[in-house]
Each structure stands twice: as structure tokens, then as C-alpha cells.
Amino acid sequence: MFLALREMRHSKARYSLIMVIMLLVSFLVLFVTGLARGLAYANISAVENMPANHFVVQGDADHAFRRSQLSDAELIAARSVVGEDKATPLAVQTSTVTSDNGDAKADITFFAVDMNGMLAPKVVQGTGISNEAGGSAVVDSQLAQSGITLGSTIVDQASGMSWKVSGFVDDSSYSHTPVVYINNLDWREMKQGARQEKADSQSVPYNVIALSASSAQADEITAKLDNVEVITQKQAISSVPGYSAEQNSLMMMIVFLFVIAGVVLAVFFYVITIQKTSQFGILKAMGTKMSYLAWSVVGQVMILSVASLAISLLLTFGMNKGLPDSMPFQLESSTIILTSVLFIGMSLLGSLISVASVAKVDALEAIGRAGA
């Protein structure tokens, strides 16, 4: 390490340039990773934050909520396995709503849920709604950006029905649209056009059944019902419209950025190593061990990688503070650690080419070249 630090102090401009390049690459990797995670969360937060770990869907629905149609028979069968409070129906419908003053128009997704069940929205502002009275809704806080406030009336353009906004929830999006929670009473009127004041959750059409169940219970429900499939929360998230295509594209970009980082670093250090062939040969002739020379090369890469990564993290967090709320960006601790480890790992992997080049240096040939 002494040799590595001494050389870096002697050639400040050369190694500063390499660190700047690594800094830019690592910053781009972190930013794209945060953007990918932010887009993912903006797409599926409503499903990801549900307390359910399994979902019952129609067998030919390809795991998609909106393609599935279930009846009361499936709900009763599911509850007989997991219990009354651990199986609740969920109805999903995308639509467009306008505000009462006509200034705001937004694409949304209706979630019709049992307001006493485990899928009931956790209100952060205002009040919740009940199963008994219609005409009220709890909406995602994203709709506040469209000018919708507590007490505003939103109108569904498809059905013409209207709701008074009684509360807001956070982090509840589905397919990049804010979720509007309504009760099953209003859902029945929307789908059938006839409000029934005493309608209960079992008489309302729905798309899926959310479960809090073990894997064994999920298998039992699958065996008990025909043309029904029980999927995990992860499978449900992957089937949200646009999620897989979006994440696969961004993941490919991230993978290529990691590869580019390793290749760029490998090329830079390989060129520097070739330029120092004579010096390495002299050191070998003096009896310097190959392990010491290898550690010198790897140590330089480690120092530059860690330093550039630390600065890029600070830049990423600083930029995140200045990003508008409308831009989805999220970097969790686990994501930062994984990205950092992969970046340093790719850098060290690239340095092995230089180590192999040093190992091939012939001391006598190098000394002769230096003497010439």
C-alpha cells in the first residue's frame, strides 16, 4: 500500500482524472438505480404496502387483477381455510376523475375494499369512510397536486358518480396512477347502477381475494377450488401493468453501467501498467514479491473506487433533495449497500487485468529496456 499511495501522490493529475471518471460513472449508476426503484414504487406501492401476502385470482387471468373475476363461492371457500378476517375481497377499476370545479382531471384506479377489513386505507389526513354510507372516498395524496383537497368532490367520467374526499393516504399507487378507495356500497352502484343500503362485501362483484395466509393454506385453497390460482405478493407485483417491462429495461441499463465501469477502469489501469513495465521489472529484480506489487495495483483501485463512490453518494443525496416531488426517486439502505458492493467488485475485477500484466513482466527484459 505504501507504493500505491506514493505513486498516487506523485501523479496527482493522472489519478485525479481517473477518479473523476469513476465518480461520474458511479453517480450515474446510483442515480439510475434510485430512479428505477422510485419508478417501481410509484407503480406498485398500493400492492406492496398491503398486509396481504397472497392473492386469489382467476386461473386464466395471467395473475392480472383486472382480468380476474371471482364470485362469493371462492370468497367463502378461502375464508373457510384462513379465517374470516384473513381473506377480504378487492375490486379494481381504472378510470378518470374530475374535480367539482372542473379544473383538475386525473387518471386514477379505484380500489373497492371492506373498510373494516385488512385492506382498509390508513388515513394520514382527514377521516376514513364506513361500509354503510356511500358518497365518500379516501384518495392518495398525489391527487393534491391536481388541486384536490379535503372536502373536494371528484366525479367519475365513466359512470358519472361522485364522491366527497374525506381523507388522504400516502404511498398508494397502482400502475402509476393514484388510488381512490371507495366502499363496496359505491362499487355495487358503479357496476350495477343500483345502490343497496344493506349490501355487504359478499354481495359485491370483485376481482381478487387478498389473503394473509401461509404457503400451506394457499396450496389448500388452490386444491379446493377449480379455475383459481393463489399467487404470492411478488407475483402480483410483477403482473401490475407495465411493471415488468419498465423494470427490465432499467435493470438492463444498470447492468450495462456496471460492465462499462469495470471495462473503463480496467483499460485505464492497464494502460498505466504498460507504461510502468520497466519500473515493475526493476522492482522484481530487486527482490520485490509479486504479492506486494499486486496489492499495490489493487490498492490503488480500491482507494479510487471507495473515494469516488463516497463523493457520488453525497452528490446523489444532494440532487435528491433538489428533485421535484413529481419525479420518483428512492434509494433505500439495502439498495445503496448492494450497489456500492457491486460497483467496488466490478472495479476490483477490472484491476485483475493489470495484475496479470504485472505478473508477466520479465525482470531482465524490463531492465534491458530501461537501460536502452
Backbone torsions as a table, in degrees:
resi	resn	phi	psi	omega
1	MET	NA	-29.1	178.3
2	PHE	-60.5	-45.8	179.1
3	LEU	-62.7	-39.8	-179.6
4	ALA	-63.6	-47.8	-178.7
5	LEU	-66.6	-40.0	-179.7
6	ARG	-63.5	-41.8	179.7
7	GLU	-67.7	-38.2	179.4
8	MET	-66.9	-35.1	176.2
9	ARG	-69.2	-34.1	-178.5
10	HIS	-73.9	-35.3	-178.1
11	SER	-115.6	63.6	-175.6
12	LYS	-61.8	-44.4	-175.7
13	ALA	-63.2	-43.5	-178.4
14	ARG	-61.8	-49.0	-176.1
15	TYR	-76.8	-25.7	174.3
16	SER	-66.3	-39.2	177.9
17	LEU	-64.1	-42.2	178.1
18	ILE	-63.0	-41.8	-179.0
19	MET	-65.9	-36.0	177.4
20	VAL	-62.7	-43.2	178.6
21	ILE	-63.2	-44.0	178.0
22	MET	-64.8	-36.6	178.4
23	LEU	-62.2	-45.7	-179.3
24	LEU	-65.0	-41.8	179.9
25	VAL	-66.1	-45.7	-179.5
26	SER	-65.7	-36.4	177.0
27	PHE	-63.7	-42.6	178.6
28	LEU	-64.0	-40.4	178.3
29	VAL	-61.5	-47.6	-178.7
30	LEU	-65.1	-40.7	-177.4
31	PHE	-66.9	-45.8	179.2
32	VAL	-65.6	-36.6	177.5
33	THR	-64.3	-44.1	177.1
34	GLY	-64.4	-37.5	178.0
35	LEU	-66.7	-40.8	178.8
36	ALA	-62.3	-44.5	179.3
37	ARG	-67.1	-38.4	178.7
38	GLY	-65.1	-42.2	177.5
39	LEU	-64.9	-39.1	178.9
40	ALA	-62.3	-45.1	-177.7
41	TYR	-67.6	-37.0	178.3
42	ALA	-67.7	-20.1	-178.6
43	ASN	-87.0	-37.6	-168.8
44	ILE	-129.8	16.9	-175.0
45	SER	-60.5	-34.4	-179.4
46	ALA	-62.6	-38.8	179.5
47	VAL	-80.1	-40.3	-177.8
48	GLU	-63.2	-34.4	-177.6
49	ASN	-88.1	1.1	178.0
50	MET	-71.0	144.3	176.4
51	PRO	-73.9	-6.3	179.8
52	ALA	-78.0	144.1	177.4
53	ASN	-114.1	-7.4	175.1
54	HIS	-140.7	158.0	178.7
55	PHE	-138.1	136.4	174.9
56	VAL	-92.5	123.5	179.0
57	VAL	-130.2	163.6	176.9
58	GLN	-65.5	143.7	-172.7
59	GLY	-62.2	-33.0	-177.3
60	ASP	-100.6	20.6	-177.2
61	ALA	-91.5	-0.8	-178.0
62	ASP	55.2	36.5	177.1
63	HIS	68.6	2.0	-178.1
64	ALA	-84.0	129.8	-176.9
65	PHE	-59.7	-48.1	-172.1
66	ARG	-71.6	-16.9	177.3
67	ARG	-85.9	-12.3	-174.3
68	SER	-91.1	143.3	175.9
69	GLN	-136.7	120.6	-178.1
70	LEU	-122.2	158.0	-179.1
71	SER	-113.1	178.1	179.3
72	ASP	-63.4	-27.2	-178.0
73	ALA	-62.8	-42.3	178.8
74	GLU	-65.9	-39.3	179.5
75	LEU	-64.2	-43.5	179.7
76	ILE	-63.7	-42.0	-179.9
77	ALA	-65.1	-41.0	179.9
78	ALA	-65.3	-41.6	180.0
79	ARG	-68.3	-27.9	177.8
80	SER	-68.8	-20.8	-179.9
81	VAL	-93.6	-47.1	-172.4
82	VAL	-102.4	-15.7	-177.8
83	GLY	110.0	156.9	-174.9
84	GLU	-61.5	-41.5	-173.5
85	ASP	-88.9	-1.6	-178.2
86	LYS	-110.6	11.4	175.2
87	ALA	-140.3	118.9	-177.4
88	THR	-138.9	141.7	-177.9
89	PRO	-77.2	153.4	177.0
90	LEU	-137.6	128.2	176.2
91	ALA	-111.9	137.8	-174.5
92	VAL	-127.5	134.1	179.3
93	GLN	-152.5	123.1	175.5
94	THR	-85.3	148.4	-178.3
95	SER	-164.1	-174.4	175.9
96	THR	-128.4	134.7	-179.6
97	VAL	-122.3	154.5	173.9
98	THR	-121.9	157.3	177.7
99	SER	-85.9	169.4	-176.2
100	ASP	-65.4	-28.6	178.6
101	ASN	-87.3	-3.4	176.5
102	GLY	79.0	-0.2	-177.6
103	ASP	-81.3	-28.4	-175.2
104	ALA	-109.1	135.4	174.1
105	LYS	-136.7	129.8	-175.0
106	ALA	-144.9	142.9	171.1
107	ASP	-79.5	132.7	-176.7
108	ILE	-139.0	172.5	172.0
109	THR	-126.0	123.6	175.9
110	PHE	-78.9	132.0	168.1
111	PHE	-115.6	114.0	175.2
112	ALA	-97.0	118.0	-174.9
113	VAL	-135.2	163.0	172.2
114	ASP	-75.1	116.1	-175.4
115	MET	-70.9	-5.1	174.0
116	ASN	-108.3	0.2	-176.8
117	GLY	-94.7	-173.7	-174.3
118	MET	-74.4	-14.2	178.7
119	LEU	-93.7	3.0	179.4
120	ALA	-58.3	133.2	-176.6
121	PRO	-66.0	144.5	177.5
122	LYS	-91.9	101.7	-173.7
123	VAL	-73.6	130.8	178.7
124	VAL	-105.2	-16.1	177.9
125	GLN	-149.9	133.6	-177.1
126	GLY	88.1	-150.3	-177.8
127	THR	-129.6	159.7	177.1
128	GLY	-80.9	-175.5	179.2
129	ILE	-124.8	164.2	-177.3
130	SER	-108.3	172.4	176.5
131	ASN	-80.5	-20.6	-169.9
132	GLU	-85.1	-31.6	-174.3
133	ALA	-113.9	133.4	178.8
134	GLY	-93.5	177.6	174.5
135	GLY	91.8	2.9	178.7
136	SER	-125.6	152.6	-178.7
137	ALA	-144.2	152.5	171.8
138	VAL	-110.8	128.7	-171.9
139	VAL	-122.5	158.9	176.4
140	ASP	-70.2	146.5	-175.4
141	SER	-65.5	-14.3	175.9
142	GLN	-58.8	-30.4	-177.8
143	LEU	-68.9	-15.4	175.8
144	ALA	-64.3	-27.4	178.1
145	GLN	-69.1	-18.0	177.2
146	SER	-93.0	8.2	178.5
147	GLY	89.2	6.6	178.8
148	ILE	-83.9	128.3	-177.7
149	THR	-125.3	174.4	174.5
150	LEU	-59.7	130.9	-177.8
151	GLY	93.5	-12.4	177.2
152	SER	-67.2	153.7	175.7
153	THR	-107.6	125.8	177.0
154	ILE	-107.7	142.3	-175.8
155	VAL	-120.8	128.4	176.9
156	ASP	-78.4	122.7	-177.1
157	GLN	-69.2	-27.0	-177.7
158	ALA	-76.3	-48.1	-174.7
159	SER	-99.3	-19.4	-176.7
160	GLY	82.3	-1.6	179.4
161	MET	-72.8	155.6	-178.5
162	SER	-131.6	153.8	179.3
163	TRP	-139.0	146.4	173.2
164	LYS	-93.1	129.0	-178.8
165	VAL	-74.4	113.7	-178.6
166	SER	-100.5	-18.5	-178.3
167	GLY	-163.6	164.6	177.5
168	PHE	-118.8	148.8	171.8
169	VAL	-124.0	158.4	177.8
170	ASP	-104.5	153.0	171.7
171	ASP	52.6	57.1	178.7
172	SER	-136.7	84.7	-179.8
173	SER	-123.1	150.6	176.8
174	TYR	-139.9	120.1	-178.9
175	SER	55.4	43.7	178.0
176	HIS	64.2	21.5	174.7
177	THR	-124.3	143.4	177.4
178	PRO	-66.9	146.9	-178.4
179	VAL	-91.9	137.3	172.7
180	VAL	-113.0	116.9	-179.2
181	TYR	-90.6	126.5	174.5
182	ILE	-127.7	164.2	178.8
183	ASN	-88.2	172.1	-175.9
184	ASN	-69.3	-23.1	177.6
185	LEU	-64.0	-47.5	178.6
186	ASP	-70.8	-32.0	177.5
187	TRP	-63.1	-40.7	179.4
188	ARG	-64.5	-40.7	179.1
189	GLU	-66.5	-38.2	179.7
190	MET	-63.5	-41.7	-175.2
191	LYS	-85.6	-30.6	-174.2
192	GLN	-117.6	-13.9	176.9
193	GLY	74.9	17.7	179.9
194	ALA	-141.8	106.3	178.8
195	ARG	-72.5	135.2	175.3
196	GLN	-121.2	113.0	-172.2
197	GLU	-59.6	-27.8	-177.0
198	LYS	-106.1	19.6	-179.6
199	ALA	-66.0	138.9	176.8
200	ASP	-114.5	175.4	-173.3
201	SER	-63.7	-24.7	-176.8
202	GLN	-80.2	-11.7	-179.2
203	SER	-103.3	8.1	-176.1
204	VAL	-105.2	132.5	176.2
205	PRO	-65.8	146.0	-177.1
206	TYR	-150.7	173.2	-175.2
207	ASN	-102.7	-44.4	-176.3
208	VAL	-137.8	167.3	173.5
209	ILE	-118.7	120.2	177.8
210	ALA	-84.9	133.6	-176.4
211	LEU	-122.7	145.3	164.2
212	SER	-111.8	91.0	-168.2
213	ALA	-141.5	160.0	174.5
214	SER	-82.9	168.2	178.9
215	SER	-63.2	-35.8	179.0
216	ALA	-65.7	-41.1	178.4
217	GLN	-66.6	-37.5	177.4
218	ALA	-62.7	-42.0	177.9
219	ASP	-65.0	-36.9	-179.9
220	GLU	-65.5	-40.9	178.6
221	ILE	-65.3	-41.2	179.1
222	THR	-61.6	-41.3	179.8
223	ALA	-71.3	-27.9	-175.4
224	LYS	-80.0	-27.1	-173.6
225	LEU	-116.5	144.2	176.3
226	ASP	-92.1	148.8	177.6
227	ASN	54.9	36.1	179.1
228	VAL	-135.9	142.5	179.0
229	GLU	-128.6	138.8	175.7
230	VAL	-105.1	118.0	-177.6
231	ILE	-111.6	158.5	178.1
232	THR	-81.3	168.6	178.0
233	GLN	-62.5	-37.3	178.6
234	LYS	-63.3	-41.7	177.9
235	GLN	-66.0	-37.3	178.6
236	ALA	-64.8	-40.4	179.1
237	ILE	-64.6	-42.8	-179.2
238	SER	-63.7	-22.6	-176.9
239	SER	-94.6	-0.4	175.4
240	VAL	-63.3	132.4	-175.4
241	PRO	-51.9	125.5	176.5
242	GLY	85.5	-12.3	-173.3
243	TYR	-66.7	-52.5	-175.6
244	SER	-63.3	-45.6	-179.0
245	ALA	-62.4	-42.9	-179.9
246	GLU	-64.0	-47.9	-177.3
247	GLN	-70.2	-36.4	178.2
248	ASN	-64.2	-39.7	178.9
249	SER	-65.2	-46.3	-179.8
250	LEU	-67.1	-37.0	179.3
251	MET	-65.7	-36.8	177.1
252	MET	-63.4	-40.4	177.3
253	MET	-61.7	-43.3	-179.0
254	ILE	-64.6	-43.3	179.2
255	VAL	-61.0	-44.3	178.4
256	PHE	-63.7	-35.4	177.5
257	LEU	-64.5	-40.4	176.8
258	PHE	-63.0	-43.6	179.7
259	VAL	-64.2	-43.5	179.2
260	ILE	-61.4	-41.3	178.9
261	ALA	-59.3	-45.9	-179.7
262	GLY	-65.5	-40.7	-178.4
263	VAL	-67.9	-45.7	-179.3
264	VAL	-59.9	-46.9	179.8
265	LEU	-64.4	-41.0	179.8
266	ALA	-62.1	-41.8	-179.4
267	VAL	-65.8	-45.8	-179.2
268	PHE	-59.6	-48.7	-177.1
269	PHE	-72.3	-28.8	176.9
270	TYR	-66.1	-43.3	177.9
271	VAL	-62.4	-43.7	178.9
272	ILE	-63.2	-40.0	-179.9
273	THR	-64.6	-40.9	177.9
274	ILE	-61.3	-39.3	179.4
275	GLN	-66.2	-23.2	-177.3
276	LYS	-104.4	20.0	-178.0
277	THR	-57.1	-43.9	-178.7
278	SER	-62.6	-43.5	-179.6
279	GLN	-63.1	-41.5	178.4
280	PHE	-65.0	-36.8	178.2
281	GLY	-64.3	-42.5	178.4
282	ILE	-62.8	-43.5	178.7
283	LEU	-62.1	-39.5	176.9
284	LYS	-63.8	-41.3	179.1
285	ALA	-64.0	-29.5	178.9
286	MET	-78.7	-4.2	177.6
287	GLY	98.7	10.5	178.7
288	THR	-67.9	131.9	-178.4
289	LYS	-71.2	148.0	178.7
290	MET	-62.8	-35.5	179.3
291	SER	-60.7	-36.6	179.0
292	TYR	-67.6	-43.3	179.3
293	LEU	-66.8	-40.1	178.8
294	ALA	-64.0	-42.7	179.5
295	TRP	-65.5	-31.0	177.2
296	SER	-63.8	-44.8	179.2
297	VAL	-66.6	-48.3	-179.3
298	VAL	-64.2	-36.9	179.6
299	GLY	-63.2	-40.0	177.3
300	GLN	-62.0	-43.8	178.7
301	VAL	-63.2	-42.3	179.8
302	MET	-62.0	-46.5	-179.5
303	ILE	-61.7	-47.2	-179.6
304	LEU	-65.2	-39.7	-179.5
305	SER	-64.8	-48.4	-177.9
306	VAL	-65.9	-42.4	-179.3
307	ALA	-64.6	-46.8	-179.6
308	SER	-66.8	-35.7	179.3
309	LEU	-67.8	-40.1	179.2
310	ALA	-63.0	-44.0	179.3
311	ILE	-66.9	-40.1	-179.7
312	SER	-66.2	-33.0	175.5
313	LEU	-64.2	-43.0	178.0
314	LEU	-62.9	-42.0	178.2
315	LEU	-64.5	-39.4	179.9
316	THR	-64.3	-46.1	178.9
317	PHE	-65.2	-37.7	177.7
318	GLY	-64.7	-42.7	178.1
319	MET	-66.6	-36.1	179.3
320	ASN	-60.2	-35.9	178.7
321	LYS	-65.2	-30.7	-177.1
322	GLY	-93.4	-5.4	-179.6
323	LEU	-72.3	143.8	176.7
324	PRO	-67.2	155.0	-179.0
325	ASP	-63.3	-24.1	-178.5
326	SER	-73.6	-15.2	179.5
327	MET	-92.5	116.1	-178.9
328	PRO	-72.9	120.7	178.8
329	PHE	-148.0	128.3	-177.3
330	GLN	-149.7	124.5	176.2
331	LEU	-127.1	108.6	178.0
332	GLU	-88.6	163.0	-178.4
333	SER	-59.1	-42.7	-179.4
334	SER	-63.9	-38.4	178.7
335	THR	-67.2	-40.6	179.2
336	ILE	-63.1	-44.9	-178.8
337	ILE	-63.8	-46.5	-179.2
338	LEU	-62.9	-45.0	-179.9
339	THR	-63.3	-41.5	-179.5
340	SER	-64.8	-44.5	179.9
341	VAL	-62.9	-42.8	179.3
342	LEU	-64.8	-40.7	-179.5
343	PHE	-64.6	-46.9	178.7
344	ILE	-65.2	-38.7	178.9
345	GLY	-62.6	-43.5	178.0
346	MET	-64.9	-36.6	178.4
347	SER	-65.0	-44.9	179.2
348	LEU	-66.6	-35.9	177.5
349	LEU	-62.8	-40.2	177.9
350	GLY	-66.3	-29.8	-179.3
351	SER	-71.3	-17.2	-179.2
352	LEU	-64.0	-26.6	176.8
353	ILE	-64.0	-41.3	178.3
354	SER	-67.5	-38.7	178.4
355	VAL	-62.0	-42.5	178.5
356	ALA	-63.7	-36.6	178.2
357	SER	-66.1	-39.8	177.9
358	VAL	-65.0	-38.8	-178.6
359	ALA	-64.3	-27.3	-178.1
360	LYS	-85.4	-6.9	-177.7
361	VAL	-67.0	128.1	176.2
362	ASP	-93.9	124.6	-174.3
363	ALA	-60.5	-47.7	-177.0
364	LEU	-65.1	-41.9	-179.9
365	GLU	-65.1	-40.5	179.6
366	ALA	-65.7	-40.9	178.9
367	ILE	-64.4	-41.8	178.1
368	GLY	-62.9	-39.6	178.4
369	ARG	-65.1	-39.3	-179.8
370	ALA	-68.2	-38.5	179.8
371	GLY	-67.3	-34.1	178.7
372	ALA	-66.6	NA	NA
